[in-house]
């Protein structure tokens, strides 16, 4: 039996699906809230590629480097050791996780709560912050690489540029404005600490 040709290439279908998803400005949570029953094709990863990525990642990396900053300002020998760990992680990985960094747990808990409240608020309110414009100080979107990645990840993201100059509070969503402003102040002092050791 012959094939039916629609004249639409699969990559054109994908582009139109990506655009429709992006233009909705509702994100992944919007799909769930709308009662979606089946995961859209744009989120389905090729299993062969996933297997290749998984085995490659397992062989290359065991865990993300974790660097403990406790005592960095009180002990010169410990400071030198921490600086060496930062240097090594930066050269080999390009990033690392810092623990005992000085941001109070209460601020981190409030930040998590603020992010949760942002994502759980009404979609129409969130839409005003949905953007792919990387020059904006606060951005909400789904997959920063939506149009480049072979498949989208099942996530929505917010990002906020808080340094070197804190954003105008009016640029931030009301629901998490206070905690983002607070985090901006706290993280600047941690940023200065990282700059001092580099």
Buried (B, 14 or more C-beta within 10 A) or exposed (E): EEEEEEEEEEEEEBEEBBEEBBEBBBBBBBBEEEEEEEEBEBBEEEEEEEEEEEEEEEEEEEEEBEBBBEEBEEEEEBBEBBBEBBEEBEEEEEEBEBEEBBBEEEBBEBBEEBBEEBBEBEBEEBBEBBBEEEEBBBBBBBBBEBEEEEBBBEEBBBEBBBEEEBBEEEBBBEBBBEBBBBBBEBBBEBEEBEEEBE
